[in-house]
Amino acid sequence: MPKNAEDNDHASHSQHQHLHAHFQLPASEDDLNAHDSKILLEPIDDEKFNVRLGFLQYKHVYEVRFNLPDDIGDELTSDPLQNLNVKIESTEPLKEGKGHTIVLTFRAVKEKIMQESITLQSKSDPRKIIFLVLHARVLGKGKGTPSLKKGIHCVRIEWDEESDASDWQEL
């Protein structure tokens, strides 16, 4: 037991010294990619790409813009009815190199993991196609506001008819 205040300070100070932990582990590539601020494109094969959008918010609609490296022709088309949650807004050939700037609308309609697919087709050669598989982690209501990756912008929020915002009408 300490005999005076100085011993008390010393005992308390030495207890605090043991509470500090320092970890010096090298960051792995997975850790760095998980926090990347860019949309991540992962080629699966010549025709298929994973497009990782990161965290989005439930009931929000986003405009997504990214460059896709491809060589299927200058003009692309897609069936507007093939996916209710993803709509291709425009495809512009890149000025430098092969590929296109893709602009699409993505609707975050379910919480947790969303995976949506869409197909792009060459207008000049319908046999040339690209499959895009879009991946998003969707945060539910009250679960926070995600930091959006570069190229992703919220364009609107789709409120439910029975949401908290409409309660005032039921008086």
Contacts in CASP RR format, 6 or more apart in sequence:
PFRMAT RR
TARGET T0000
AUTHOR 0000-0000-0000
METHOD contacts of the structure
MODEL  1
MPKNAEDNDHASHSQHQHLHAHFQLPASEDDLNAHDSKILLEPIDDEKFN
VRLGFLQYKHVYEVRFNLPDDIGDELTSDPLQNLNVKIESTEPLKEGKGH
TIVLTFRAVKEKIMQESITLQSKSDPRKIIFLVLHARVLGKGKGTPSLKK
GIHCVRIEWDEESDASDWQEL
2 8 0 8 1.000
2 10 0 8 1.000
2 11 0 8 1.000
33 40 0 8 1.000
36 149 0 8 1.000
37 147 0 8 1.000
37 149 0 8 1.000
37 150 0 8 1.000
38 149 0 8 1.000
38 150 0 8 1.000
39 51 0 8 1.000
39 52 0 8 1.000
39 53 0 8 1.000
39 64 0 8 1.000
39 66 0 8 1.000
39 149 0 8 1.000
39 150 0 8 1.000
39 151 0 8 1.000
39 152 0 8 1.000
40 50 0 8 1.000
40 51 0 8 1.000
40 52 0 8 1.000
41 49 0 8 1.000
41 50 0 8 1.000
41 51 0 8 1.000
41 52 0 8 1.000
41 66 0 8 1.000
41 68 0 8 1.000
41 69 0 8 1.000
42 49 0 8 1.000
42 50 0 8 1.000
42 51 0 8 1.000
42 52 0 8 1.000
43 49 0 8 1.000
43 69 0 8 1.000
44 50 0 8 1.000
44 133 0 8 1.000
47 129 0 8 1.000
47 130 0 8 1.000
47 131 0 8 1.000
48 130 0 8 1.000
48 131 0 8 1.000
48 132 0 8 1.000
48 133 0 8 1.000
49 68 0 8 1.000
49 130 0 8 1.000
49 131 0 8 1.000
49 132 0 8 1.000
49 133 0 8 1.000
50 133 0 8 1.000
50 135 0 8 1.000
51 66 0 8 1.000
51 132 0 8 1.000
51 133 0 8 1.000
51 134 0 8 1.000
51 135 0 8 1.000
52 135 0 8 1.000
53 62 0 8 1.000
53 64 0 8 1.000
53 106 0 8 1.000
53 134 0 8 1.000
53 135 0 8 1.000
53 136 0 8 1.000
53 149 0 8 1.000
53 152 0 8 1.000
54 135 0 8 1.000
54 136 0 8 1.000
54 137 0 8 1.000
54 146 0 8 1.000
54 149 0 8 1.000
55 136 0 8 1.000
55 137 0 8 1.000
55 138 0 8 1.000
55 139 0 8 1.000
55 146 0 8 1.000
55 147 0 8 1.000
55 148 0 8 1.000
56 62 0 8 1.000
56 106 0 8 1.000
56 108 0 8 1.000
56 114 0 8 1.000
56 136 0 8 1.000
56 137 0 8 1.000
56 138 0 8 1.000
56 139 0 8 1.000
56 146 0 8 1.000
56 148 0 8 1.000
56 152 0 8 1.000
57 108 0 8 1.000
57 138 0 8 1.000
57 139 0 8 1.000
57 140 0 8 1.000
57 144 0 8 1.000
57 145 0 8 1.000
57 146 0 8 1.000
57 154 0 8 1.000
58 108 0 8 1.000
58 109 0 8 1.000
58 110 0 8 1.000
58 111 0 8 1.000
58 138 0 8 1.000
58 139 0 8 1.000
58 140 0 8 1.000
58 141 0 8 1.000
58 143 0 8 1.000
59 108 0 8 1.000
59 109 0 8 1.000
59 141 0 8 1.000
59 157 0 8 1.000
59 158 0 8 1.000
59 159 0 8 1.000
59 160 0 8 1.000
60 108 0 8 1.000
60 154 0 8 1.000
60 156 0 8 1.000
60 157 0 8 1.000
60 158 0 8 1.000
61 105 0 8 1.000
61 106 0 8 1.000
61 107 0 8 1.000
61 108 0 8 1.000
61 154 0 8 1.000
61 155 0 8 1.000
61 156 0 8 1.000
61 157 0 8 1.000
61 158 0 8 1.000
62 105 0 8 1.000
62 106 0 8 1.000
62 107 0 8 1.000
62 108 0 8 1.000
62 148 0 8 1.000
62 152 0 8 1.000
62 153 0 8 1.000
62 154 0 8 1.000
62 155 0 8 1.000
63 89 0 8 1.000
63 103 0 8 1.000
63 104 0 8 1.000
63 105 0 8 1.000
63 152 0 8 1.000
63 153 0 8 1.000
63 155 0 8 1.000
64 102 0 8 1.000
64 103 0 8 1.000
64 104 0 8 1.000
64 105 0 8 1.000
64 106 0 8 1.000
64 134 0 8 1.000
64 151 0 8 1.000
64 152 0 8 1.000
65 101 0 8 1.000
65 102 0 8 1.000
65 103 0 8 1.000
65 151 0 8 1.000
65 152 0 8 1.000
66 101 0 8 1.000
66 102 0 8 1.000
66 151 0 8 1.000
67 94 0 8 1.000
67 99 0 8 1.000
67 100 0 8 1.000
67 101 0 8 1.000
67 102 0 8 1.000
68 99 0 8 1.000
68 100 0 8 1.000
68 101 0 8 1.000
68 102 0 8 1.000
68 130 0 8 1.000
68 132 0 8 1.000
69 98 0 8 1.000
69 99 0 8 1.000
70 98 0 8 1.000
70 99 0 8 1.000
70 100 0 8 1.000
70 130 0 8 1.000
71 98 0 8 1.000
71 99 0 8 1.000
72 120 0 8 1.000
72 121 0 8 1.000
72 122 0 8 1.000
72 125 0 8 1.000
72 128 0 8 1.000
72 129 0 8 1.000
72 130 0 8 1.000
73 93 0 8 1.000
73 122 0 8 1.000
73 123 0 8 1.000
73 124 0 8 1.000
73 125 0 8 1.000
73 128 0 8 1.000
74 93 0 8 1.000
74 124 0 8 1.000
75 91 0 8 1.000
75 122 0 8 1.000
75 123 0 8 1.000
75 124 0 8 1.000
76 91 0 8 1.000
76 100 0 8 1.000
76 120 0 8 1.000
76 121 0 8 1.000
76 122 0 8 1.000
76 123 0 8 1.000
76 130 0 8 1.000
77 120 0 8 1.000
77 121 0 8 1.000
77 122 0 8 1.000
77 123 0 8 1.000
78 88 0 8 1.000
78 118 0 8 1.000
78 119 0 8 1.000
78 120 0 8 1.000
78 121 0 8 1.000
79 119 0 8 1.000
80 87 0 8 1.000
80 88 0 8 1.000
82 118 0 8 1.000
82 119 0 8 1.000
83 116 0 8 1.000
83 117 0 8 1.000
83 118 0 8 1.000
84 107 0 8 1.000
85 106 0 8 1.000
85 107 0 8 1.000
85 109 0 8 1.000
85 114 0 8 1.000
85 116 0 8 1.000
86 104 0 8 1.000
86 105 0 8 1.000
86 106 0 8 1.000
86 107 0 8 1.000
86 116 0 8 1.000
86 117 0 8 1.000
86 118 0 8 1.000
86 134 0 8 1.000
87 104 0 8 1.000
87 105 0 8 1.000
88 102 0 8 1.000
88 103 0 8 1.000
88 104 0 8 1.000
88 118 0 8 1.000
88 120 0 8 1.000
89 103 0 8 1.000
89 104 0 8 1.000
89 105 0 8 1.000
90 101 0 8 1.000
90 102 0 8 1.000
90 103 0 8 1.000
91 100 0 8 1.000
91 101 0 8 1.000
91 102 0 8 1.000
91 103 0 8 1.000
91 120 0 8 1.000
92 100 0 8 1.000
92 101 0 8 1.000
92 103 0 8 1.000
93 99 0 8 1.000
93 100 0 8 1.000
94 100 0 8 1.000
94 101 0 8 1.000
102 120 0 8 1.000
102 132 0 8 1.000
104 118 0 8 1.000
105 155 0 8 1.000
106 116 0 8 1.000
106 134 0 8 1.000
106 136 0 8 1.000
107 158 0 8 1.000
108 114 0 8 1.000
108 136 0 8 1.000
108 138 0 8 1.000
110 138 0 8 1.000
111 138 0 8 1.000
111 139 0 8 1.000
111 140 0 8 1.000
112 137 0 8 1.000
112 138 0 8 1.000
113 135 0 8 1.000
113 136 0 8 1.000
113 137 0 8 1.000
113 138 0 8 1.000
114 134 0 8 1.000
114 135 0 8 1.000
114 136 0 8 1.000
114 137 0 8 1.000
114 138 0 8 1.000
115 133 0 8 1.000
115 134 0 8 1.000
115 135 0 8 1.000
116 133 0 8 1.000
116 134 0 8 1.000
117 131 0 8 1.000
117 132 0 8 1.000
117 133 0 8 1.000
117 134 0 8 1.000
118 131 0 8 1.000
118 132 0 8 1.000
118 134 0 8 1.000
119 129 0 8 1.000
119 130 0 8 1.000
119 131 0 8 1.000
119 132 0 8 1.000
120 129 0 8 1.000
120 130 0 8 1.000
120 132 0 8 1.000
121 128 0 8 1.000
121 129 0 8 1.000
121 130 0 8 1.000
122 128 0 8 1.000
122 129 0 8 1.000
139 145 0 8 1.000
139 146 0 8 1.000
148 154 0 8 1.000
159 165 0 8 1.000
159 166 0 8 1.000
160 166 0 8 1.000
END
